[in-house]
Amino acid sequence: MIAVTGAEIDAIGCRRVSRAVPVDAEYLLLSELRAGEVAVIDRRSGAFVDRLDARTSGFRCGGPPCGGRGDMAVTVPGDGTLLLMLNLWVS
């Protein structure tokens, strides 16, 4: 996470992430979002986003042995902007 945060500290004491988060830090980011430790700012309006939507999906193919994957998409409500896509499981 440190590699993608800016050096500047904004008016409320935060460092901004303005590029893709490394895959190995996505779960940390999701955990921090859930705990209220990080904020999301809408790039167009500059306002804080007060809630996010999370949707899980799972895909399974074939019969035994079956394989598939499960993902979680975290989006901004209303416009559906994708904030984060996590791979939850693969088999």
Rosetta blueprint (number, residue, H / E / L):
1 M L
2 I H
3 A H
4 V H
5 T E
6 G L
7 A L
8 E L
9 I L
10 D L
11 A L
12 I L
13 G L
14 C L
15 R L
16 R L
17 V E
18 S L
19 R L
20 A L
21 V L
22 P L
23 V H
24 D H
25 A H
26 E H
27 Y H
28 L H
29 L H
30 L H
31 S H
32 E H
33 L H
34 R H
35 A H
36 G L
37 E L
38 V L
39 A L
40 V L
41 I E
42 D L
43 R L
44 R L
45 S L
46 G L
47 A L
48 F E
49 V L
50 D L
51 R L
52 L L
53 D E
54 A E
55 R E
56 T E
57 S E
58 G E
59 F E
60 R E
61 C E
62 G L
63 G L
64 P L
65 P L
66 C L
67 G E
68 G E
69 R E
70 G E
71 D E
72 M E
73 A E
74 V E
75 T E
76 V L
77 P L
78 G L
79 D L
80 G L
81 T L
82 L E
83 L E
84 L E
85 M E
86 L E
87 N E
88 L E
89 W E
90 V E
91 S L
